[in-house]
Amino acid sequence: MKTIQSDLNEKLLQQEFSNVFDSENLHLKKCQEMARNFVELENGIAVLSDLQNNKSYVYSGKLADELNIFQEDDTQEIESIWEEELFAKLDNEDVLQKHLLELQFFQFIKTIPFEAHKDYCVVSRLRIADNLNQKAILHKMFYFTNANDKNVELALCLYHFDFLNSSLHHGMIINTANGSVIHQTEAGNSAFLSVREKEILKMIQDGKRSKEIAELLFISINTVNRHRQNVLEKLRVGNMTEACAMATKLGWI
């Protein structure tokens, strides 16, 4: 079964990109300058992924020295949209939650007007693996959309130490223009879906229909359907088959 990262990789790389190279190059250069400025200001790490060409530009500040990664040069180009060298230093569960949130963000971006895309981003708190001091880093990611084909062509990931050391959340999708939270993950995998939602998902995975589930659980069909809708909204997927597949990958059912 494919991983969440594989699903996200396919959705990002298999978009039908246009060939308007001049505007794309200007967009890329502008984002590269953003990445350099962030690293200089925050001592962090910036990863700018070019989704059309499946490669990334990595800009490293002093955070990279602390984690002992990206040591070859302050600016590197890698043949992937994934910063695996950094992921290897982080808690596996947090990285999985990050990928899930980014998949949900990609699906969300497709549902809002193009002009509003720049107002949204993902924020995640990622624990550093095997760290006795319980240090963590904050990750913020923006998708940049091509004005011609409305596809996401660039992803900018910004990392720096979590100076507040707060463990209130793993991540959220936010509107940076008004501060509203569009979607927020729970404190851990087990609380993301309710016990009843996972129970119903498992029954659906086993081939049971809403009427049968209602009879087995002594609830109404309307209640079953409400739980089904809640699951779709939480996971931001289009149908229950996708919901079952995602929940299985995450070990929730």
C-alpha positions as CSV (number, residue, x, y, z in Angstrom):
1,M,0.0,0.0,0.0
2,K,1.3,3.5,-0.9
3,T,2.3,5.9,1.8
4,I,0.9,9.3,2.4
5,Q,4.1,10.8,1.0
6,S,3.7,8.7,-2.2
7,D,0.1,9.9,-2.6
8,L,1.2,13.6,-2.2
9,N,4.2,13.1,-4.5
10,E,1.9,11.9,-7.3
11,K,-0.6,14.7,-6.8
12,L,2.1,17.4,-6.9
13,L,4.2,16.0,-9.7
14,Q,1.5,14.7,-12.0
15,Q,-0.2,18.0,-12.5
16,E,-0.7,19.2,-16.1
17,F,1.8,22.1,-16.2
18,S,1.9,24.7,-18.9
19,N,5.0,25.8,-20.7
20,V,5.1,29.5,-20.0
21,F,8.8,29.6,-19.1
22,D,9.4,33.4,-18.7
23,S,6.7,33.9,-16.0
24,E,7.8,30.6,-14.3
25,N,11.4,31.8,-14.1
26,L,10.4,35.1,-12.6
27,H,8.2,33.3,-10.1
28,L,11.1,31.0,-9.2
29,K,13.6,33.8,-8.7
30,K,11.2,35.7,-6.5
31,C,10.7,32.6,-4.3
32,Q,14.4,32.0,-4.2
33,E,14.9,35.5,-2.9
34,M,12.3,34.9,-0.2
35,A,14.1,31.7,0.9
36,R,17.5,33.4,1.1
37,N,16.0,36.3,3.1
38,F,14.3,33.9,5.6
39,V,17.6,31.9,6.2
40,E,19.6,35.1,6.7
41,L,17.0,36.5,9.2
42,E,15.9,33.3,11.1
43,N,19.1,31.2,10.9
44,G,16.7,28.5,9.6
45,I,16.5,26.2,6.6
46,A,14.4,27.0,3.5
47,V,13.5,24.4,0.9
48,L,12.0,25.6,-2.3
49,S,10.6,22.7,-4.4
50,D,10.1,23.1,-8.1
51,L,7.3,20.6,-8.8
52,Q,7.4,20.8,-12.5
53,N,11.0,19.7,-12.6
54,N,11.0,17.5,-9.5
55,K,13.9,19.2,-7.8
56,S,14.5,21.5,-4.8
57,Y,16.8,24.3,-3.8
58,V,18.0,24.1,-0.2
59,Y,19.2,27.2,1.7
60,S,20.8,26.4,5.0
61,G,21.4,28.6,8.1
62,K,22.7,27.7,11.5
63,L,19.8,25.3,12.2
64,A,21.4,23.0,9.6
65,D,24.7,23.1,11.6
66,E,22.9,22.2,14.8
67,L,21.3,19.2,13.1
68,N,24.4,18.3,11.2
69,I,22.7,18.2,7.8
70,F,23.1,19.9,4.4
71,Q,26.8,20.5,5.2
72,E,28.2,20.5,1.7
73,D,27.2,24.1,1.0
74,D,24.9,26.9,2.2
75,T,22.9,26.5,-1.0
76,Q,22.3,23.1,-2.6
77,E,20.2,21.7,-5.4
78,I,18.7,18.3,-4.9
79,E,16.9,16.0,-7.5
80,S,13.8,15.6,-5.4
81,I,11.0,17.6,-3.9
82,W,11.6,16.0,-0.5
83,E,14.2,17.1,2.0
84,E,14.8,13.5,3.3
85,E,18.1,14.5,5.0
86,L,16.1,16.7,7.3
87,F,13.2,14.3,7.7
88,A,15.6,11.7,9.0
89,K,16.3,14.0,12.0
90,L,12.7,14.3,13.0
91,D,10.1,12.2,14.8
92,N,8.5,9.8,12.2
93,E,5.0,10.3,13.4
94,D,5.3,14.1,13.2
95,V,6.7,13.8,9.6
96,L,3.7,11.6,8.7
97,Q,1.3,14.2,10.2
98,K,3.1,16.9,8.2
99,H,2.7,15.0,4.9
100,L,-1.0,14.3,5.7
101,L,-1.6,18.0,6.4
102,E,0.1,19.0,3.2
103,L,-2.0,16.5,1.2
104,Q,-5.1,18.1,2.8
105,F,-3.7,21.5,2.0
106,F,-3.2,20.6,-1.6
107,Q,-6.8,19.4,-1.8
108,F,-8.1,22.5,0.0
109,I,-6.2,24.9,-2.3
110,K,-8.0,23.4,-5.3
111,T,-11.4,24.5,-3.8
112,I,-10.7,28.2,-3.3
113,P,-10.3,31.1,-5.8
114,F,-6.9,31.4,-7.3
115,E,-6.5,35.0,-6.0
116,A,-6.8,33.7,-2.4
117,H,-4.1,30.9,-2.7
118,K,-1.3,33.2,-1.4
119,D,-3.2,33.9,1.8
120,Y,-3.0,30.3,3.1
121,C,-0.2,28.2,4.5
122,V,0.5,25.1,6.6
123,V,2.2,25.3,10.0
124,S,3.5,22.2,11.8
125,R,5.5,21.5,15.0
126,L,8.0,18.8,14.4
127,R,9.9,17.1,17.2
128,I,13.6,16.4,16.8
129,A,14.1,12.6,17.1
130,D,16.1,11.2,20.0
131,N,16.5,14.6,21.6
132,L,16.7,14.5,25.4
133,N,15.9,18.2,25.7
134,Q,12.6,17.7,23.7
135,K,13.6,20.3,21.2
136,A,11.4,20.9,18.2
137,I,11.3,22.9,15.0
138,L,8.5,24.9,13.4
139,H,7.7,24.3,9.8
140,K,5.7,26.7,7.6
141,M,4.8,25.8,4.0
142,F,3.3,27.9,1.2
143,Y,2.1,26.7,-2.2
144,F,2.6,29.0,-5.2
145,T,0.2,28.6,-8.0
146,N,0.8,29.3,-11.7
147,A,-1.5,32.0,-13.0
148,N,-2.0,30.3,-16.4
149,D,-2.9,26.7,-15.5
150,K,-3.8,27.3,-11.8
151,N,-1.5,24.4,-10.8
152,V,0.7,24.4,-7.8
153,E,4.2,24.9,-9.3
154,L,6.3,25.8,-6.3
155,A,6.3,24.8,-2.6
156,L,8.3,26.8,-0.1
157,C,9.1,25.2,3.3
158,L,10.6,27.3,6.1
159,Y,12.1,25.7,9.2
160,H,13.4,27.2,12.4
161,F,13.6,26.2,16.1
162,D,10.4,26.3,18.1
163,F,11.5,28.8,20.7
164,L,8.2,28.7,22.6
165,N,8.5,24.9,22.9
166,S,4.7,24.5,22.8
167,S,3.2,21.1,22.3
168,L,-0.4,22.3,21.8
169,H,-0.7,21.1,18.2
170,H,1.1,19.1,15.5
171,G,-0.1,21.4,12.7
172,M,-2.8,23.5,11.1
173,I,-3.8,25.2,7.9
174,I,-4.2,28.9,8.5
175,N,-5.3,32.0,6.6
176,T,-2.4,34.5,7.1
177,A,-4.6,37.4,6.0
178,N,-7.1,37.2,8.9
179,G,-5.6,34.7,11.3
180,S,-8.3,32.1,11.0
181,V,-7.6,28.4,11.4
182,I,-9.0,26.4,8.5
183,H,-8.0,22.9,9.7
184,Q,-6.1,21.7,12.7
185,T,-4.8,18.3,13.6
186,E,-5.3,16.9,17.0
187,A,-2.7,16.2,19.7
188,G,-2.1,12.8,18.3
189,N,-3.2,10.1,15.8
190,S,-5.6,8.4,18.2
191,A,-7.6,11.6,18.7
192,F,-7.8,12.7,15.1
193,L,-10.9,10.6,14.5
194,S,-13.4,9.7,17.2
195,V,-13.8,6.2,18.4
196,R,-17.2,6.0,16.6
197,E,-15.8,7.4,13.4
198,K,-13.1,4.8,13.4
199,E,-15.6,2.1,14.2
200,I,-17.8,3.1,11.3
201,L,-14.8,3.4,8.9
202,K,-13.7,-0.1,9.8
203,M,-17.2,-1.4,9.1
204,I,-17.2,0.4,5.7
205,Q,-13.8,-1.1,4.9
206,D,-15.3,-4.5,5.7
207,G,-18.0,-3.9,3.1
208,K,-21.0,-3.0,5.3
209,R,-23.5,-0.4,4.1
210,S,-25.0,2.5,6.1
211,K,-28.3,0.6,6.9
212,E,-26.4,-2.4,8.2
213,I,-24.0,-0.3,10.3
214,A,-27.0,1.6,11.8
215,E,-28.6,-1.7,12.8
216,L,-25.4,-3.1,14.3
217,L,-24.6,0.1,16.3
218,F,-28.3,0.8,17.3
219,I,-28.1,4.3,15.7
220,S,-30.1,5.9,12.9
221,I,-28.9,6.0,9.3
222,N,-28.8,9.8,9.5
223,T,-26.3,9.5,12.4
224,V,-24.2,7.1,10.4
225,N,-24.2,9.5,7.4
226,R,-23.3,12.4,9.7
227,H,-20.3,10.4,10.9
228,R,-19.3,9.6,7.4
229,Q,-19.5,13.3,6.4
230,N,-17.4,14.3,9.4
231,V,-14.7,11.8,8.4
232,L,-14.6,13.1,4.8
233,E,-14.3,16.7,6.1
234,K,-11.6,15.8,8.6
235,L,-9.5,13.9,6.1
236,R,-10.4,16.2,3.2
237,V,-11.0,13.3,0.8
238,G,-13.6,12.8,-1.8
239,N,-15.1,9.5,-0.8
240,M,-15.1,6.8,1.8
241,T,-12.8,4.5,-0.2
242,E,-10.1,7.2,0.0
243,A,-10.9,7.7,3.7
244,C,-10.5,4.0,4.5
245,A,-7.2,3.9,2.5
246,M,-5.8,7.0,4.3
247,A,-6.9,5.8,7.8
248,T,-5.3,2.4,7.2
249,K,-2.0,3.9,6.1
250,L,-2.0,6.0,9.4
251,G,-2.9,2.9,11.5
252,W,-6.1,4.4,12.7
253,I,-8.2,1.3,11.6
